[in-house]
Amino acid sequence: MSDSMEQLVREFERFPGIGPRQAKRFVYYLLATSAQARATLSTLVERVGEEVKQCALCQRFQSGGREMCSICADKSRDKTSLLLVEKDQDIIAIEKTHLYKGHYFVLGGVLTLSGKGVIREDFLVRLIKQKVKEGLSEIIMALSATSEGEHTSDYVRTLLAPYRTHVRISVLGRGLATGTELEYTDEQTLSGAILNRKEF
C-alpha cells in the first residue's frame, strides 16, 4: 500500500465508528470510482467547510450564512429552558418528539473517565450568565446514558454550581437504557425521558 493510501486510511479511521477494515474499503472505493467522482467529493468536502458554520449561541452546525440557527432565532421558543446535548444529531432526535420547546447548547463531545475529551465549557459558562439575565430557570442535562455521558454530566453540574440559586438543573428520566446514545433512541422512549426528568 502506498504512503498516500496509508495516510488516507488513517484519516478515515479518525471518523466516528470507522475501523481499519472499513477505512480501507473507503480508500479502495475511491480508487475504483472515476476521477470525476473523486473530484466532486473533494469539492463537496471543501464547500461544506466553507458554507456550514456554527450557530453563535447553541454551537450547532448550520448552513445559510446566518449568525443564529433557526431554533435560536425562533422567538416563540421557551427562553426559560436550556437543554445540553453532546452533538448536533441529538437535537434532531429530540426535535422529532415535538415535546421540548426550549433552547439547546451543543457541548461538542463528552469527557472520559481517563481525562480525555473536550467540551465547550468556557462558551457554556458565558452563555449561562447571559441566559440567566434573560430569565433562564432550568438547565436539562440530556447526555447519553453511558459512563462518559454521566461523567460529563457530573463535571458540568460542578461547573454550573454557582448558578444553582437561580437555575434548576435536571437530568433526563431513566427511560433510557444504560449505554444508550440519544441519537439512536426512539421518539417514544425519548419523550418519556424528557417528561420524567428529575432534579440533578
C-alpha positions as a Markdown table, in Angstrom:
| # | Residue | x | y | z |
|---|---|---|---|---|
| 1 | Met | 0.0 | 0.0 | 0.0 |
| 2 | Ser | 1.4 | 3.4 | -1.0 |
| 3 | Asp | 2.1 | 6.2 | 1.5 |
| 4 | Ser | -0.8 | 8.2 | 0.3 |
| 5 | Met | -3.2 | 5.3 | 0.6 |
| 6 | Glu | -2.0 | 4.6 | 4.1 |
| 7 | Gln | -2.4 | 8.2 | 5.1 |
| 8 | Leu | -5.9 | 8.2 | 3.7 |
| 9 | Val | -6.8 | 5.0 | 5.6 |
| 10 | Arg | -5.6 | 6.6 | 8.8 |
| 11 | Glu | -7.7 | 9.7 | 8.1 |
| 12 | Phe | -10.8 | 7.6 | 7.6 |
| 13 | Glu | -10.1 | 5.7 | 10.8 |
| 14 | Arg | -10.5 | 9.0 | 12.6 |
| 15 | Phe | -14.2 | 9.1 | 11.6 |
| 16 | Pro | -16.6 | 8.0 | 14.4 |
| 17 | Gly | -17.3 | 4.3 | 14.3 |
| 18 | Ile | -14.9 | 3.6 | 11.5 |
| 19 | Gly | -12.3 | 0.8 | 12.0 |
| 20 | Pro | -9.3 | -0.1 | 9.8 |
| 21 | Arg | -11.2 | -2.5 | 7.6 |
| 22 | Gln | -13.9 | 0.0 | 6.8 |
| 23 | Ala | -11.3 | 2.7 | 6.2 |
| 24 | Lys | -9.6 | 0.5 | 3.7 |
| 25 | Arg | -12.9 | -0.2 | 1.9 |
| 26 | Phe | -13.4 | 3.6 | 1.6 |
| 27 | Val | -10.0 | 4.0 | 0.0 |
| 28 | Tyr | -10.5 | 1.1 | -2.5 |
| 29 | Tyr | -13.9 | 2.5 | -3.3 |
| 30 | Leu | -12.3 | 5.9 | -4.1 |
| 31 | Leu | -9.7 | 4.2 | -6.3 |
| 32 | Ala | -12.3 | 2.2 | -8.2 |
| 33 | Thr | -14.5 | 5.2 | -8.9 |
| 34 | Ser | -14.0 | 7.8 | -11.6 |
| 35 | Ala | -11.7 | 10.8 | -11.3 |
| 36 | Gln | -14.7 | 13.0 | -11.7 |
| 37 | Ala | -16.5 | 11.4 | -8.8 |
| 38 | Arg | -13.4 | 11.9 | -6.6 |
| 39 | Ala | -13.1 | 15.5 | -7.7 |
| 40 | Thr | -16.8 | 16.0 | -6.9 |
| 41 | Leu | -16.3 | 14.5 | -3.4 |
| 42 | Ser | -13.2 | 16.7 | -2.8 |
| 43 | Thr | -15.1 | 19.8 | -3.9 |
| 44 | Leu | -18.1 | 19.0 | -1.6 |
| 45 | Val | -15.7 | 18.4 | 1.4 |
| 46 | Glu | -14.2 | 21.9 | 0.8 |
| 47 | Arg | -17.5 | 23.5 | 0.2 |
| 48 | Val | -19.1 | 22.1 | 3.4 |
| 49 | Gly | -16.2 | 23.6 | 5.4 |
| 50 | Glu | -16.8 | 27.0 | 3.8 |
| 51 | Glu | -20.6 | 27.1 | 3.8 |
| 52 | Val | -21.5 | 25.4 | 7.1 |
| 53 | Lys | -20.9 | 27.5 | 10.2 |
| 54 | Gln | -21.7 | 27.1 | 13.9 |
| 55 | Cys | -24.6 | 29.0 | 15.5 |
| 56 | Ala | -23.3 | 31.8 | 17.6 |
| 57 | Leu | -25.5 | 30.7 | 20.5 |
| 58 | Cys | -26.1 | 26.9 | 20.6 |
| 59 | Gln | -23.0 | 26.0 | 18.6 |
| 60 | Arg | -24.8 | 23.5 | 16.3 |
| 61 | Phe | -23.8 | 23.5 | 12.6 |
| 62 | Gln | -25.9 | 25.3 | 10.1 |
| 63 | Ser | -25.8 | 26.5 | 6.6 |
| 64 | Gly | -27.1 | 29.7 | 5.1 |
| 65 | Gly | -24.6 | 32.2 | 6.5 |
| 66 | Arg | -26.8 | 33.3 | 9.3 |
| 67 | Glu | -25.3 | 34.1 | 12.8 |
| 68 | Met | -28.0 | 32.1 | 14.6 |
| 69 | Cys | -29.7 | 28.9 | 13.7 |
| 70 | Ser | -33.5 | 28.6 | 13.1 |
| 71 | Ile | -34.1 | 27.3 | 16.7 |
| 72 | Cys | -32.1 | 30.1 | 18.4 |
| 73 | Ala | -33.7 | 32.7 | 16.2 |
| 74 | Asp | -37.2 | 31.5 | 16.9 |
| 75 | Lys | -38.8 | 34.0 | 19.3 |
| 76 | Ser | -41.6 | 31.5 | 20.2 |
| 77 | Arg | -39.2 | 29.1 | 21.8 |
| 78 | Asp | -39.2 | 29.0 | 25.7 |
| 79 | Lys | -36.3 | 31.1 | 26.9 |
| 80 | Thr | -36.5 | 29.7 | 30.5 |
| 81 | Ser | -35.2 | 26.3 | 29.4 |
| 82 | Leu | -31.8 | 25.2 | 28.1 |
| 83 | Leu | -31.1 | 21.6 | 27.1 |
| 84 | Leu | -27.5 | 20.4 | 26.9 |
| 85 | Val | -26.6 | 17.7 | 24.4 |
| 86 | Glu | -23.3 | 16.1 | 23.2 |
| 87 | Lys | -23.8 | 16.6 | 19.4 |
| 88 | Asp | -25.9 | 18.1 | 16.7 |
| 89 | Gln | -27.6 | 14.8 | 15.9 |
| 90 | Asp | -29.1 | 14.7 | 19.5 |
| 91 | Ile | -31.0 | 17.9 | 18.8 |
| 92 | Ile | -32.6 | 16.3 | 15.7 |
| 93 | Ala | -33.7 | 13.3 | 17.8 |
| 94 | Ile | -35.2 | 15.5 | 20.5 |
| 95 | Glu | -37.0 | 17.8 | 18.0 |
| 96 | Lys | -38.7 | 14.7 | 16.5 |
| 97 | Thr | -40.5 | 14.2 | 19.8 |
| 98 | His | -42.2 | 17.6 | 19.3 |
| 99 | Leu | -42.2 | 17.8 | 23.1 |
| 100 | Tyr | -39.4 | 20.1 | 24.0 |
| 101 | Lys | -39.9 | 23.8 | 23.1 |
| 102 | Gly | -36.9 | 25.5 | 24.7 |
| 103 | His | -33.3 | 26.2 | 23.6 |
| 104 | Tyr | -30.2 | 24.0 | 23.2 |
| 105 | Phe | -26.5 | 24.0 | 23.7 |
| 106 | Val | -24.1 | 21.5 | 22.0 |
| 107 | Leu | -21.2 | 20.6 | 24.2 |
| 108 | Gly | -19.3 | 19.1 | 21.3 |
| 109 | Gly | -18.4 | 15.8 | 22.9 |
| 110 | Val | -18.0 | 14.1 | 26.3 |
| 111 | Leu | -15.3 | 13.7 | 28.9 |
| 112 | Thr | -13.9 | 10.3 | 29.5 |
| 113 | Leu | -13.0 | 8.8 | 32.9 |
| 114 | Ser | -9.4 | 8.8 | 31.9 |
| 115 | Gly | -9.4 | 12.5 | 31.4 |
| 116 | Lys | -9.7 | 12.6 | 27.6 |
| 117 | Gly | -12.2 | 14.6 | 25.6 |
| 118 | Val | -13.1 | 18.3 | 25.3 |
| 119 | Ile | -16.3 | 20.2 | 25.8 |
| 120 | Arg | -17.2 | 23.8 | 25.2 |
| 121 | Glu | -17.2 | 24.7 | 28.9 |
| 122 | Asp | -16.0 | 28.3 | 28.6 |
| 123 | Phe | -18.6 | 29.1 | 26.0 |
| 124 | Leu | -21.2 | 27.3 | 28.1 |
| 125 | Val | -20.5 | 29.4 | 31.2 |
| 126 | Arg | -20.7 | 32.6 | 29.3 |
| 127 | Leu | -24.0 | 31.6 | 27.7 |
| 128 | Ile | -25.5 | 30.6 | 31.1 |
| 129 | Lys | -24.5 | 34.0 | 32.5 |
| 130 | Gln | -26.3 | 35.7 | 29.6 |
| 131 | Lys | -29.4 | 33.5 | 29.7 |
| 132 | Val | -29.8 | 33.8 | 33.5 |
| 133 | Lys | -30.2 | 37.5 | 32.9 |
| 134 | Glu | -32.8 | 36.7 | 30.3 |
| 135 | Gly | -34.9 | 34.5 | 32.6 |
| 136 | Leu | -33.4 | 31.1 | 32.3 |
| 137 | Ser | -34.8 | 28.9 | 35.1 |
| 138 | Glu | -33.9 | 25.3 | 34.1 |
| 139 | Ile | -30.9 | 23.5 | 32.5 |
| 140 | Ile | -31.7 | 20.0 | 31.4 |
| 141 | Met | -28.7 | 17.6 | 31.1 |
| 142 | Ala | -29.6 | 15.4 | 28.1 |
| 143 | Leu | -26.4 | 13.4 | 27.6 |
| 144 | Ser | -26.1 | 9.8 | 26.6 |
| 145 | Ala | -26.7 | 7.1 | 29.3 |
| 146 | Thr | -23.1 | 6.0 | 29.1 |
| 147 | Ser | -20.3 | 6.2 | 31.7 |
| 148 | Glu | -18.8 | 9.1 | 29.7 |
| 149 | Gly | -22.1 | 10.9 | 29.5 |
| 150 | Glu | -22.7 | 10.5 | 33.2 |
| 151 | His | -19.1 | 11.6 | 34.0 |
| 152 | Thr | -19.6 | 14.7 | 31.8 |
| 153 | Ser | -22.9 | 15.5 | 33.5 |
| 154 | Asp | -21.2 | 15.4 | 36.9 |
| 155 | Tyr | -18.5 | 17.7 | 35.6 |
| 156 | Val | -21.0 | 20.2 | 34.1 |
| 157 | Arg | -23.1 | 20.1 | 37.3 |
| 158 | Thr | -19.9 | 21.2 | 39.3 |
| 159 | Leu | -19.2 | 23.8 | 36.6 |
| 160 | Leu | -22.7 | 25.3 | 37.0 |
| 161 | Ala | -22.8 | 25.1 | 40.8 |
| 162 | Pro | -22.6 | 29.0 | 41.1 |
| 163 | Tyr | -26.0 | 29.2 | 39.3 |
| 164 | Arg | -27.9 | 26.7 | 41.4 |
| 165 | Thr | -29.6 | 29.5 | 43.3 |
| 166 | His | -31.1 | 30.9 | 40.1 |
| 167 | Val | -31.5 | 27.8 | 37.9 |
| 168 | Arg | -32.8 | 24.3 | 38.5 |
| 169 | Ile | -30.6 | 21.6 | 36.9 |
| 170 | Ser | -32.4 | 18.4 | 35.9 |
| 171 | Val | -31.4 | 15.2 | 34.1 |
| 172 | Leu | -33.5 | 13.0 | 31.7 |
| 173 | Gly | -35.6 | 10.3 | 33.3 |
| 174 | Arg | -34.3 | 6.8 | 33.1 |
| 175 | Gly | -36.4 | 5.6 | 30.3 |
| 176 | Leu | -33.1 | 5.3 | 28.6 |
| 177 | Ala | -31.2 | 2.1 | 28.9 |
| 178 | Thr | -27.6 | 2.2 | 30.2 |
| 179 | Gly | -25.3 | 2.6 | 27.2 |
| 180 | Thr | -27.9 | 4.3 | 25.1 |
| 181 | Glu | -26.9 | 7.3 | 22.8 |
| 182 | Leu | -29.7 | 9.9 | 22.3 |
| 183 | Glu | -29.1 | 9.9 | 18.5 |
| 184 | Tyr | -30.3 | 6.3 | 18.3 |
| 185 | Thr | -33.2 | 6.4 | 20.8 |
| 186 | Asp | -36.8 | 6.0 | 19.6 |
| 187 | Glu | -39.1 | 9.0 | 19.9 |
| 188 | Gln | -41.4 | 7.4 | 22.5 |
| 189 | Thr | -38.5 | 6.5 | 24.9 |
| 190 | Leu | -37.0 | 9.9 | 24.4 |
| 191 | Ser | -40.4 | 11.6 | 25.1 |
| 192 | Gly | -40.7 | 9.6 | 28.3 |
| 193 | Ala | -37.2 | 10.6 | 29.4 |
| 194 | Ile | -37.9 | 14.3 | 28.8 |
| 195 | Leu | -41.3 | 14.2 | 30.6 |
| 196 | Asn | -39.9 | 12.2 | 33.6 |
| 197 | Arg | -36.8 | 14.3 | 34.1 |
| 198 | Lys | -35.7 | 14.9 | 37.7 |
| 199 | Glu | -33.6 | 17.4 | 39.5 |
| 200 | Phe | -29.9 | 16.6 | 39.3 |
